[in-house]
């Protein structure tokens, strides 16, 4: 049957037939079809076409006819796919339908006119399933402007019917595959660690996976068809106000949405979980939103860990007080209010006076308990607006907010009195504990946090120097406070000197002065510092500050590593000459060690590592410690000396004679050299007592088989006097002044320039 018998001659837009339940074959004709037709001009808008398709959801597409001339076939899926693209509104909204087809025809299947209907059907079926309903056009041989013209409309429709029937068979055959895919999806949703809830387009629950069931307390059967907000109850962690329903937002906007931070899920049994969640729309193939998926997971443990790490970053774990970092941050805020709002605060620096005795006598466990009890005592005597911090060791900081200095002094006195009354009991021992307190006012003066802390620390240290267990107010014109404050400034200067490589090694000769002395060359390695202005500073300018602020271990290690590295380079470049003369290996180089290094448990390992790294013969190295350092902890010093002598190093006891019981403990120290205190040596010619002390020290040393060294030999008269007494070595300006330490390849030994 020909097309004019079915369709009017006017322009029409004709819907393709619904083929469900129809028994059609290749012999079927158009009369066997139920065609839906609506008289619409082909110049109608795509918007109207979309409306028609929405009103007829079972129709697969439209056939475009213009005066009995075939224009093309537009499938439902392709139409909505194009309409959903970002530029679809500009291209098609309220535009003629043929403009849409001109865009979409690139997806059409081209069939030559000579092809049979069976060939055309087979060719169409070879396409992927998603294109089964895309346009099919017959191409004529005409080369005019309308190359797509249908000569036999019946054949085309029959081909489309056949394709539809085969597609339905394909869909039925793939149903099992779809069920398998669905089962896999269900298994995946059940096994993933996140909770998943899906809803319909109205926000009613359709599915919960096991994780969602566990967190919400609702089973799938109980929750199905219930509104999401009834099952998924969330509040803000801080305000406890109801949380935003992200699924409702997604269903309205069509965009994925992540939850706000600090969201708490309240389960059915009242348990609370901190969660992170996101929601996204569920769309059909044509872009229609048919529901939403909500994914969330429990971050309660992560949040607790975050809070713990945040707390640990700002608090002392032993006492629970804030630490130095947080205290200085709050001090910065107090300083700002003082400067901007004309407020006055008081800063207190507190240092326990007997803590070391408790720690050394009863152990660290007792020391820790003492700090906890002192913390409780101090906290009970300050107001809630004040801030107490542990700054480190047995030092505390106290910020008294909106408290002038005179009131701050009263608070400090009350704390001091309570500490004096306090007794610390540990097992069968009882200890009284003192406290030294330094105070400074915080006002609108031009000070920084670092300056305030430094001044309060200086006042506290001055209180210790003036007898301990007392209160000291910082005053800018106090000479002793200025001295302490100056030492604090050295901390940053020393660190900067390391960064800028401004430390220098010097050395001074120690020469044999008697025929029975060992003839090897002996040198003491000295340290100097070049200041910011290029001036050379002696050790006494910075060593006291370095000792007080525990910088000496770093300085000692720098001296050793620098000396060893240069000596190693020298040995490698001159190994043949040195071995042939054996001169370099007869030299001895004395390095001063601080008490802090002797108490450093890792120092011996460090030294051993440096000796191996730089291949330095240990017998070349002699370490010097002062008599005072040795007396403070005799057993520790003895053990330390034994350990280094086992490595092959030698030892000298420096400033011998300055202590009160030198001879009593000397026999317990396994040293190789005695350096007689220069205070006696420099007065040996005029002072008979000094001469007698030098003579006695030398005699004892010789009896013990030790080599003696006289320091401060500043002129020829002193040199002759110590030589006459039988001293082995002399050191001082008469012998050589300290000079920069260099290495000479020509002499194959250390020399001075």
C-alpha positions as CSV (number, residue, x, y, z in Angstrom):
1,X,0.0,0.0,0.0
2,X,1.3,3.4,-0.9
3,X,1.9,6.2,1.4
4,X,-0.8,8.6,0.0
5,X,-3.5,6.0,0.9
6,X,-2.5,6.3,4.5
7,X,-1.4,9.9,5.0
8,X,-2.9,13.1,3.9
9,X,-0.9,15.1,1.4
10,X,-0.3,17.9,3.9
11,X,2.8,18.2,6.1
12,X,2.6,15.9,9.1
13,X,4.6,14.6,12.0
14,X,3.7,10.9,12.4
15,X,4.5,8.8,15.4
16,X,6.0,5.4,15.0
17,X,3.8,2.5,16.0
18,X,3.8,0.7,19.3
19,X,4.7,-2.9,18.4
20,X,4.1,-4.7,21.7
21,X,1.9,-7.7,21.1
22,X,1.8,-7.3,17.3
23,X,2.6,-10.3,15.1
24,X,4.4,-8.7,12.2
25,X,6.6,-10.2,9.5
26,X,8.1,-9.1,6.2
27,X,4.8,-9.5,4.5
28,X,3.0,-7.1,6.8
29,X,1.8,-3.8,5.4
30,X,1.1,-0.4,6.8
31,X,-2.6,-1.4,7.2
32,X,-1.5,-3.8,9.9
33,X,0.0,-1.0,12.0
34,X,-1.7,1.3,14.4
35,X,-0.2,4.7,13.5
36,X,-0.6,7.7,15.8
37,X,-0.6,10.9,13.8
38,X,-0.8,14.5,14.8
39,X,-1.0,17.2,12.2
40,X,2.0,19.4,13.1
41,X,4.1,21.5,10.8
42,X,7.7,20.3,10.5
43,X,8.6,23.9,11.4
44,X,7.3,23.3,15.0
45,X,9.6,23.7,17.9
46,X,11.6,20.9,19.6
47,X,9.9,21.9,22.8
48,X,6.5,20.8,21.5
49,X,8.0,17.5,20.3
50,X,9.4,16.9,23.7
51,X,6.0,17.6,25.2
52,X,4.3,15.1,22.9
53,X,6.9,12.4,23.8
54,X,6.4,13.1,27.5
55,X,2.6,12.6,27.1
56,X,3.1,9.4,25.2
57,X,5.8,7.5,27.2
58,X,5.4,4.2,25.2
59,X,6.2,5.7,21.8
60,X,9.7,5.0,20.7
61,X,10.1,8.0,18.3
62,X,8.7,10.1,15.5
63,X,8.8,9.9,11.7
64,X,9.1,13.2,9.8
65,X,7.1,13.5,6.5
66,X,6.8,16.6,4.4
67,X,4.4,16.4,1.4
68,X,4.8,12.7,1.3
69,X,8.6,13.1,1.3
70,X,10.5,11.2,3.9
71,X,12.6,13.6,6.0
72,X,13.9,11.2,8.7
73,X,13.2,9.2,11.9
74,X,13.9,10.7,15.3
75,X,14.2,8.2,18.2
76,X,13.0,9.2,21.7
77,X,16.4,8.4,23.3
78,X,18.4,10.4,20.8
79,X,16.0,13.3,21.0
80,X,16.3,13.6,24.7
81,X,20.0,13.0,24.6
82,X,20.5,16.0,22.4
83,X,18.1,18.1,24.3
84,X,20.0,17.4,27.6
85,X,23.3,18.7,26.3
86,X,24.4,22.1,27.6
87,X,23.9,23.8,24.2
88,X,20.5,22.1,23.5
89,X,18.4,25.0,24.7
90,X,20.2,27.5,22.4
91,X,20.0,25.0,19.4
92,X,16.6,23.6,19.7
93,X,14.3,25.4,22.1
94,X,11.5,27.0,20.1
95,X,13.4,26.3,16.9
96,X,12.1,24.4,13.8
97,X,12.3,20.6,14.1
98,X,14.3,20.2,10.9
99,X,17.1,22.1,12.6
100,X,17.2,19.4,15.2
101,X,17.3,16.7,12.5
102,X,20.1,18.4,10.7
103,X,22.1,18.2,13.9
104,X,21.1,14.6,14.7
105,X,21.3,13.0,11.3
106,X,25.0,12.2,11.7
107,X,23.8,9.3,13.9
108,X,21.5,8.0,11.1
109,X,22.1,4.6,9.5
110,X,22.4,5.1,5.7
111,X,20.8,2.3,3.6
112,X,21.2,2.4,-0.2
113,X,17.9,2.4,-2.1
114,X,18.8,-0.9,-3.9
115,X,19.1,-2.8,-0.6
116,X,16.4,-5.3,0.2
117,X,14.4,-5.0,3.4
118,X,16.1,-8.1,4.9
119,X,19.5,-6.7,4.1
120,X,18.5,-3.4,5.6
121,X,17.3,-5.1,8.8
122,X,20.4,-7.1,9.2
123,X,22.6,-4.1,8.7
124,X,20.6,-2.2,11.3
125,X,20.9,-5.1,13.8
126,X,24.7,-5.1,13.5
127,X,24.8,-1.7,15.3
128,X,25.3,-1.5,19.1
129,X,22.0,-1.9,21.1
130,X,22.0,1.7,22.1
131,X,21.6,2.7,18.5
132,X,18.8,0.3,17.5
133,X,16.2,3.1,17.6
134,X,18.4,5.8,15.9
135,X,17.3,7.2,12.5
136,X,17.3,5.0,9.4
137,X,17.3,6.7,6.1
138,X,17.3,5.4,2.5
139,X,19.8,7.1,0.2
140,X,18.9,7.6,-3.4
141,X,21.3,8.1,-6.3
142,X,20.0,11.6,-6.9
143,X,22.6,14.3,-6.4
144,X,20.2,17.0,-5.6
145,X,20.0,19.0,-2.3
146,X,17.7,16.4,-0.8
147,X,19.7,13.1,-1.1
148,X,17.6,11.3,1.6
149,X,14.3,10.4,-0.1
150,X,12.0,7.4,0.6
151,X,10.6,5.8,-2.5
152,X,9.0,2.8,-0.7
153,X,7.8,3.9,2.8
154,X,6.2,0.5,3.4
155,X,9.6,-1.2,3.2
156,X,11.2,1.2,5.6
157,X,8.4,0.8,8.2
158,X,8.5,-3.0,7.9
159,X,12.3,-2.8,8.4
160,X,11.8,-0.7,11.5
161,X,9.2,-3.2,12.8
162,X,11.5,-6.1,12.2
163,X,14.3,-4.3,14.0
164,X,11.9,-3.6,16.9
165,X,10.9,-7.3,17.2
166,X,14.5,-8.4,17.1
167,X,15.4,-5.8,19.7
168,X,12.7,-7.1,22.0
169,X,14.1,-10.6,21.6
170,X,17.6,-9.3,22.4
171,X,16.3,-7.5,25.5
172,X,14.6,-10.7,26.6
173,X,17.8,-12.7,26.1
174,X,19.8,-10.2,28.0
175,X,17.4,-10.1,31.0
176,X,19.5,-12.8,32.7
177,X,22.6,-10.7,32.2
178,X,20.8,-7.8,33.7
179,X,19.8,-9.8,36.7
180,X,23.4,-11.0,37.2
181,X,24.6,-7.4,36.9
182,X,22.0,-6.4,39.4
183,X,23.1,-9.1,41.8
184,X,26.7,-8.0,41.4
185,X,25.7,-4.5,42.2
186,X,23.8,-5.6,45.3
187,X,26.9,-7.6,46.5
188,X,29.1,-4.6,45.9
189,X,26.7,-2.3,47.9
190,X,26.6,-4.9,50.7
191,X,30.4,-5.2,50.9
192,X,31.7,-1.7,50.6
193,X,32.7,0.1,53.8
194,X,30.5,3.2,53.2
195,X,26.9,3.4,54.1
196,X,24.5,3.8,51.1
197,X,20.9,4.9,51.0
198,X,18.9,5.4,47.8
199,X,15.6,7.3,47.5
200,X,12.9,7.8,44.9
201,X,12.2,11.2,43.3
202,X,10.1,12.2,46.4
203,X,12.9,11.5,48.9
204,X,11.4,8.2,50.2
205,X,13.9,5.4,51.0
206,X,14.2,2.5,48.5
207,X,17.4,0.8,49.7
208,X,19.8,0.7,52.6
209,X,23.0,-1.4,52.6
210,X,24.2,-3.2,55.8
211,X,26.5,-0.4,56.8
212,X,23.7,2.1,56.6
213,X,21.5,-0.2,58.6
214,X,24.1,-0.5,61.3
215,X,24.7,3.3,61.6
216,X,21.1,4.4,61.4
217,X,19.7,1.5,63.5
218,X,17.0,0.9,60.8
219,X,16.6,-2.3,58.8
220,X,15.9,-2.1,55.1
221,X,12.4,-3.6,55.6
222,X,11.6,-1.0,58.3
223,X,13.0,2.0,56.4
224,X,11.6,1.3,52.9
225,X,9.1,3.9,51.7
226,X,9.8,6.1,54.8
227,X,10.9,9.7,54.3
228,X,14.7,10.0,54.5
229,X,14.6,12.6,57.3
230,X,12.8,10.1,59.5
231,X,15.6,7.6,59.2
232,X,18.6,9.8,58.5
233,X,18.6,12.3,61.4
234,X,21.5,14.7,61.4
235,X,22.5,17.7,63.5
236,X,25.4,20.2,63.5
237,X,28.1,19.1,65.9
238,X,28.6,22.5,67.4
239,X,25.2,24.1,67.5
240,X,23.1,20.9,67.8
241,X,20.7,22.4,65.3
242,X,19.1,20.0,62.7
243,X,21.3,19.4,59.7
244,X,20.5,20.3,56.1
245,X,18.7,17.5,54.0
246,X,21.2,17.2,51.1
247,X,19.0,14.7,49.3
248,X,16.2,17.2,49.1
249,X,18.6,19.7,47.7
250,X,19.9,17.3,45.1
251,X,16.4,16.3,44.0
252,X,15.6,20.0,43.4
253,X,18.9,21.2,41.9
254,X,20.1,18.1,40.2
255,X,23.7,18.7,41.4
256,X,25.9,16.5,43.7
257,X,26.3,18.0,47.1
258,X,28.7,17.3,50.0
259,X,27.7,17.6,53.6
260,X,28.8,20.5,55.8
261,X,31.6,19.8,58.2
262,X,30.9,18.7,61.8
263,X,27.8,16.6,61.0
264,X,26.4,14.2,63.6
265,X,24.1,11.3,62.7
266,X,21.7,10.3,65.6
267,X,20.9,6.6,65.3
268,X,17.6,5.1,66.2
269,X,18.9,4.1,69.6
270,X,20.3,7.5,70.4
271,X,23.9,6.8,69.6
272,X,25.7,9.5,67.8
273,X,28.3,9.2,65.0
274,X,30.3,12.0,63.4
275,X,29.9,11.4,59.7
276,X,31.0,12.7,56.3
277,X,28.3,12.4,53.6
278,X,27.5,13.3,50.0
279,X,24.4,13.0,47.8
280,X,24.0,12.7,44.1
281,X,21.0,12.5,41.7
282,X,20.0,9.2,40.0
283,X,19.1,9.8,36.3
284,X,17.6,7.8,33.5
285,X,19.3,7.5,30.2
286,X,17.4,10.6,29.0
287,X,18.5,12.7,32.0
288,X,15.3,12.5,34.0
289,X,15.9,12.5,37.8
290,X,14.2,9.5,39.4
291,X,15.9,9.5,42.8
292,X,19.0,10.2,44.8
293,X,21.8,8.2,46.3
294,X,23.3,9.2,49.7
295,X,26.7,7.9,50.7
296,X,28.2,8.5,54.2
297,X,30.8,7.0,56.5
298,X,31.6,7.1,60.2
299,X,34.5,9.4,61.0
300,X,34.1,9.4,64.8
301,X,37.4,7.7,65.4
302,X,39.2,10.0,62.9
303,X,37.6,13.0,64.6
304,X,38.7,11.8,68.1
305,X,42.2,11.3,66.8
306,X,42.2,14.7,65.2
307,X,41.0,16.3,68.5
308,X,43.7,14.3,70.4
309,X,46.4,15.4,68.0
310,X,45.2,19.0,68.3
311,X,45.2,18.7,72.1
312,X,48.6,17.1,72.2
313,X,50.0,19.9,69.9
314,X,49.0,22.5,72.4
315,X,49.2,20.7,75.8
316,X,51.7,18.9,78.0
317,X,50.7,15.3,78.3
318,X,52.2,14.9,81.9
319,X,50.3,17.7,83.6
320,X,47.5,18.4,81.2
321,X,48.5,22.1,81.1
322,X,49.0,24.0,77.9
323,X,52.5,23.9,76.5
324,X,55.0,26.7,75.7
325,X,53.7,27.1,72.1
326,X,50.1,27.6,73.1
327,X,51.1,29.8,76.1
328,X,53.0,32.1,73.8
329,X,50.0,32.2,71.5
330,X,47.8,33.3,74.3
331,X,50.4,35.7,75.5
332,X,50.4,37.3,72.0
333,X,46.6,37.9,72.4
334,X,47.1,39.4,75.8
335,X,49.8,41.7,74.5
336,X,47.5,42.8,71.7
337,X,44.7,43.7,74.2
338,X,47.1,45.6,76.3
339,X,48.3,47.7,73.4
340,X,44.8,48.2,71.8
341,X,42.6,48.4,74.8
342,X,45.0,49.9,77.4
343,X,44.7,46.8,79.6
344,X,47.3,45.5,82.0
345,X,48.3,41.9,82.6
346,X,51.0,40.2,84.6
347,X,53.4,37.5,83.4
348,X,55.0,35.1,85.9
349,X,57.8,32.7,85.2
350,X,58.0,30.0,87.9
351,X,60.9,27.5,88.5
352,X,60.9,24.8,91.1
353,X,64.0,24.9,93.3
354,X,64.3,21.3,94.6
355,X,63.0,19.3,91.7
356,X,66.4,17.9,90.7
357,X,67.0,16.5,94.2
358,X,63.7,14.6,94.0
359,X,64.4,13.4,90.5
360,X,67.9,12.2,91.3
361,X,67.0,10.7,94.7
362,X,63.8,8.9,93.9
363,X,63.8,8.6,90.1
364,X,61.8,10.1,87.2
365,X,58.5,8.5,88.4
366,X,58.7,10.6,91.6
367,X,59.7,13.7,89.6
368,X,56.6,13.2,87.3
369,X,54.3,12.8,90.3
370,X,55.8,15.9,91.9
371,X,55.1,17.9,88.8
372,X,51.5,16.7,88.7
373,X,50.9,17.6,92.4
374,X,52.5,21.0,92.0
375,X,50.2,21.6,89.0
376,X,47.1,20.8,91.0
377,X,48.3,23.1,93.8
378,X,49.0,26.0,91.5
379,X,45.7,25.6,89.6
380,X,43.7,25.7,92.9
381,X,45.1,29.1,93.7
382,X,44.4,31.0,90.4
383,X,41.2,32.3,88.9
384,X,39.5,30.7,85.8
385,X,40.5,33.7,83.7
386,X,44.2,33.0,84.3
387,X,46.3,30.6,82.3
388,X,48.9,28.2,83.7
389,X,51.3,26.4,81.4
390,X,54.2,24.0,81.7
391,X,57.1,25.5,79.7
392,X,59.4,22.5,80.0
393,X,61.1,20.6,82.7
394,X,60.2,22.1,86.1
395,X,59.4,25.6,84.6
396,X,55.9,27.0,84.5
397,X,54.3,30.1,83.0
398,X,51.4,32.0,84.5
399,X,49.4,34.7,82.7
400,X,47.3,36.8,85.0
401,X,44.7,38.6,82.8
402,X,43.6,42.1,83.6
403,X,45.9,42.1,86.6
404,X,48.2,45.0,87.3
405,X,51.7,44.3,88.6
406,X,50.9,45.1,92.3
407,X,48.0,42.6,92.3
408,X,50.2,40.1,90.4
409,X,52.7,40.3,93.2
410,X,50.0,39.4,95.7
411,X,49.0,36.4,93.6
412,X,52.7,35.3,93.3
413,X,53.2,35.6,97.1
414,X,50.1,33.5,97.7
415,X,51.5,30.8,95.4
416,X,54.9,31.0,97.0
417,X,53.5,30.6,100.5
418,X,51.4,27.6,99.5
419,X,54.4,25.9,97.8
420,X,56.5,26.5,101.0
421,X,53.8,24.7,103.1
422,X,53.7,21.8,100.6
423,X,55.5,18.6,101.4
424,X,56.0,15.9,98.8
425,X,55.9,12.4,100.1
426,X,57.4,9.5,98.2
427,X,57.6,6.1,99.8
428,X,59.5,6.8,103.1
429,X,60.9,10.1,102.1
430,X,59.5,13.6,102.5
431,X,60.7,16.7,100.6
432,X,60.0,20.4,100.9
433,X,59.9,22.2,97.5
434,X,60.8,25.8,96.9
435,X,59.8,28.0,93.9
436,X,61.5,31.0,92.3
437,X,59.1,33.4,90.5
438,X,60.0,36.2,88.1
439,X,57.3,38.8,87.2
440,X,56.9,41.4,84.5
441,X,54.0,43.7,83.7
442,X,52.3,43.5,80.2
443,X,51.1,46.9,79.2
444,X,51.0,49.1,76.1
445,X,54.8,49.4,75.9
446,X,56.5,48.3,72.7
447,X,57.5,44.7,73.6
448,X,57.2,41.4,71.8
449,X,56.3,38.0,73.3
450,X,59.9,36.9,73.0
451,X,61.1,39.9,75.0
452,X,58.4,39.4,77.6
453,X,59.3,35.7,78.1
454,X,63.0,36.5,78.1
455,X,62.6,39.3,80.7
456,X,60.4,37.1,83.0
457,X,62.9,34.3,82.7
458,X,65.8,36.6,83.5
459,X,63.9,37.8,86.6
460,X,63.3,34.2,87.7
461,X,66.9,33.3,87.2
462,X,68.0,36.3,89.2
463,X,65.7,35.2,92.0
464,X,67.6,31.8,92.0
465,X,71.0,33.5,92.0
466,X,69.9,35.7,95.0
467,X,69.1,32.7,97.2
468,X,66.3,30.8,95.5
469,X,62.7,30.4,96.8
470,X,61.8,34.1,96.3
471,X,60.0,36.5,94.0
472,X,61.8,38.9,91.6
473,X,60.1,41.7,89.7
474,X,61.8,42.6,86.4
475,X,63.3,46.1,86.3
476,X,65.0,47.4,83.3
477,X,67.8,49.2,85.3
478,X,68.8,46.1,87.4
479,X,72.3,45.3,86.4
480,X,72.0,41.6,87.3
481,X,68.8,41.3,85.4
482,X,70.4,43.0,82.4
483,X,73.2,40.4,82.6
484,X,70.7,37.5,82.6
485,X,68.7,39.2,79.9
486,X,71.9,39.5,77.8
487,X,72.6,35.8,78.2
488,X,69.2,35.0,76.8
489,X,69.9,37.1,73.8
490,X,72.9,34.9,73.1
491,X,70.7,31.9,72.5
492,X,69.4,33.2,69.2
493,X,72.8,34.7,68.3
494,X,74.5,31.3,68.8
495,X,71.9,29.6,66.6
496,X,72.4,32.2,64.0
497,X,76.2,31.9,64.2
498,X,75.8,28.1,63.4
499,X,73.5,28.9,60.5
500,X,76.0,31.5,59.1
501,X,79.1,29.4,59.8
502,X,80.8,32.0,62.0
503,X,82.5,29.7,64.5
504,X,86.2,29.3,64.1
505,X,88.8,26.8,65.5
506,X,91.9,28.2,67.1
507,X,94.7,26.4,69.0
508,X,97.6,26.9,71.3
509,X,100.8,25.0,71.7
510,X,101.6,22.9,74.8
511,X,105.3,22.3,74.7
512,X,107.6,19.9,76.7
513,X,110.0,21.8,79.0
514,X,112.0,19.0,80.7
515,X,114.2,16.4,79.3
516,X,112.2,13.6,80.9
517,X,109.0,14.9,79.3
518,X,107.3,13.1,76.4
519,X,108.6,14.9,73.3
520,X,105.3,14.6,71.3
521,X,103.7,17.9,70.2
522,X,100.6,18.8,72.2
523,X,97.9,21.4,71.1
524,X,94.8,22.6,72.8
525,X,91.9,23.3,70.4
526,X,90.1,26.5,71.2
527,X,86.9,28.1,70.0
528,X,86.2,31.6,68.8
529,X,83.1,33.3,67.4
530,X,82.9,36.1,64.7
531,X,80.0,38.4,65.7
532,X,77.6,40.1,63.4
533,X,80.0,43.0,62.9
534,X,82.9,40.8,62.0
535,X,84.6,41.1,65.4
536,X,86.3,38.1,67.0
537,X,84.8,37.1,70.3
538,X,86.5,35.0,73.0
539,X,84.6,32.0,74.5
540,X,83.8,33.8,77.8
541,X,81.5,36.1,75.8
542,X,79.1,33.3,74.8
543,X,80.0,30.1,76.7
544,X,78.2,31.0,80.0
545,X,75.0,31.6,78.0
546,X,75.5,28.3,76.1
547,X,76.0,26.4,79.3
548,X,72.9,27.9,80.9
549,X,70.7,27.2,77.9
550,X,72.1,23.7,77.2
551,X,73.8,24.6,73.9
552,X,77.2,23.2,74.9
553,X,76.5,19.6,73.6
554,X,75.9,21.1,70.1
555,X,79.0,23.3,70.3
556,X,81.2,20.3,71.5
557,X,80.0,18.2,68.7
558,X,80.6,20.9,66.1
559,X,84.2,21.3,67.4
560,X,84.8,17.5,67.2
561,X,83.3,17.0,63.8
562,X,85.0,20.0,62.3
563,X,88.4,19.1,63.6
564,X,88.1,15.5,62.6
565,X,86.9,16.3,59.1
566,X,89.8,18.7,58.4
567,X,92.3,16.3,59.9
568,X,90.9,13.5,57.8
569,X,91.4,15.5,54.6
570,X,94.9,16.4,55.6
571,X,95.8,12.7,56.4
572,X,94.5,11.6,53.0
573,X,96.5,14.2,51.0
574,X,99.7,13.6,53.0
575,X,99.5,10.0,54.0
576,X,102.9,8.9,52.5
577,X,104.9,11.8,54.1
578,X,103.2,11.4,57.5
579,X,103.8,7.6,57.6
580,X,107.4,8.0,56.6
581,X,108.2,10.6,59.3
582,X,105.6,9.4,61.7
583,X,105.4,13.0,62.9
584,X,101.7,13.6,62.6
585,X,100.7,10.6,64.6
586,X,102.9,11.7,67.5
587,X,100.9,14.8,68.0
588,X,98.1,15.1,70.6
589,X,95.1,17.5,70.2
590,X,93.2,18.4,73.4
591,X,89.5,19.2,73.1
592,X,87.5,20.7,75.9
593,X,84.3,19.0,76.9
594,X,81.4,20.5,78.9
595,X,79.6,18.8,81.7
596,X,76.5,18.6,79.5
597,X,78.4,16.4,77.0
598,X,79.6,14.1,79.8
599,X,76.0,13.6,80.9
600,X,74.9,13.0,77.3
601,X,74.1,9.3,76.9
602,X,74.6,9.5,73.1
603,X,77.9,11.3,73.2
604,X,80.2,8.2,73.3
605,X,78.3,6.7,70.3
606,X,78.7,10.0,68.4
607,X,82.5,10.1,69.1
608,X,82.9,6.5,68.1
609,X,81.1,7.2,64.9
610,X,83.2,10.3,64.1
611,X,86.5,8.4,64.7
612,X,85.4,5.7,62.3
613,X,84.0,8.1,59.7
614,X,87.1,10.2,59.5
615,X,89.6,7.5,60.3
616,X,91.2,9.4,63.1
617,X,93.6,7.5,65.4
618,X,92.0,7.7,68.9
619,X,95.5,8.1,70.5
620,X,95.8,11.5,68.8
621,X,92.8,12.9,70.8
622,X,93.0,14.1,74.4
623,X,89.8,15.4,76.0
624,X,89.9,18.0,78.8
625,X,87.3,18.3,81.6
626,X,87.5,20.8,84.4
627,X,88.0,19.7,88.0
628,X,84.7,21.4,88.9
629,X,82.8,19.3,86.3
630,X,84.5,16.1,87.7
631,X,83.6,16.9,91.3
632,X,79.9,17.6,90.6
633,X,79.3,14.0,89.5
634,X,82.4,12.0,90.3
635,X,81.0,8.5,89.5
636,X,79.6,9.7,86.1
637,X,82.8,11.4,85.2
638,X,84.8,8.3,86.1
639,X,82.6,6.1,84.0
640,X,82.7,8.5,81.1
641,X,86.6,8.7,81.2
642,X,86.9,4.9,81.3
643,X,84.6,4.6,78.3
644,X,86.6,7.0,76.2
645,X,89.9,5.5,77.2
646,X,88.7,2.1,76.0
647,X,88.4,3.7,72.6
648,X,92.0,4.8,72.8
649,X,91.6,8.5,73.7
650,X,93.5,10.2,76.5
651,X,92.2,12.6,79.2
652,X,93.4,15.7,81.0
653,X,92.0,17.2,84.2
654,X,91.8,21.0,83.6
655,X,92.1,23.8,86.2
656,X,93.4,21.3,88.8
657,X,93.7,22.9,92.2
658,X,90.7,25.1,92.0
659,X,88.6,22.5,93.9
660,X,88.6,22.0,97.6
661,X,89.2,18.2,97.7
662,X,91.4,17.7,94.7
663,X,93.8,15.1,96.1
664,X,91.1,13.1,97.7
665,X,89.4,12.1,94.5
666,X,92.3,12.3,92.1
667,X,93.2,8.7,92.6
668,X,89.7,7.7,91.3
669,X,90.0,9.5,88.0
670,X,91.9,7.6,85.3
671,X,93.4,10.7,83.7
672,X,96.7,11.1,81.8
673,X,97.5,14.8,82.3
674,X,97.0,17.3,85.1
675,X,96.7,20.9,84.0
676,X,97.6,23.0,87.0
677,X,95.2,25.9,87.5
678,X,96.5,29.0,85.9
679,X,95.5,31.1,88.9
680,X,98.4,29.6,90.8
681,X,100.9,29.5,87.9
682,X,100.6,33.2,86.9
683,X,101.5,34.2,90.5
684,X,104.2,31.6,91.1
685,X,107.1,34.1,91.1
686,X,105.7,36.6,93.6
687,X,103.4,34.4,95.7
688,X,105.1,31.7,97.8
689,X,101.7,30.0,98.5
690,X,101.0,29.8,94.8
691,X,104.5,28.3,94.3
692,X,103.9,25.7,97.0
693,X,100.5,24.7,95.5
694,X,102.1,24.2,92.0
695,X,104.9,22.2,93.6
696,X,102.5,20.0,95.5
697,X,100.2,19.4,92.6
698,X,103.2,18.5,90.4
699,X,104.7,16.2,93.0
700,X,101.4,14.3,93.4
701,X,101.0,14.0,89.7
702,X,104.5,12.7,89.2
703,X,104.0,10.1,92.0
704,X,100.8,8.9,90.2
705,X,102.6,8.7,86.9
706,X,100.7,11.6,85.3
707,X,102.1,14.3,83.0
708,X,101.7,17.8,84.4
709,X,100.9,20.9,82.4
710,X,101.3,24.5,83.7
711,X,98.8,27.0,82.3
712,X,99.2,30.8,82.0
713,X,103.0,30.7,81.5
714,X,103.1,34.3,80.4
715,X,106.8,35.2,80.7
716,X,110.2,33.7,80.9
717,X,110.4,34.0,84.7
718,X,107.3,31.8,85.1
719,X,108.6,29.4,82.6
720,X,111.9,28.9,84.4
721,X,110.1,28.5,87.7
722,X,107.8,25.7,86.5
723,X,110.7,24.0,84.7
724,X,112.7,24.1,88.0
725,X,109.8,22.4,89.8
726,X,109.8,19.6,87.2
727,X,106.5,20.3,85.5
728,X,106.4,18.4,82.2
729,X,104.6,20.9,79.8
730,X,104.0,24.6,79.6
731,X,101.2,26.5,77.9
732,X,100.8,30.3,77.7
733,X,101.7,33.5,75.9
734,X,105.4,32.9,76.6
735,X,105.1,29.7,74.5
736,X,102.5,30.7,71.9
737,X,99.4,32.8,71.6
738,X,96.2,31.2,70.4
739,X,96.2,31.3,66.6
740,X,93.8,30.2,63.8
741,X,94.0,26.5,63.2
742,X,95.2,25.5,59.7
743,X,96.8,22.4,58.1
744,X,100.1,22.6,56.4
745,X,101.0,20.0,53.8
746,X,104.7,21.0,53.9
747,X,105.1,20.3,57.6
748,X,102.7,17.3,57.7
749,X,101.3,18.5,61.0
750,X,99.0,21.1,62.5
751,X,100.5,24.5,62.3
752,X,99.6,28.1,63.0
753,X,99.5,31.0,60.7
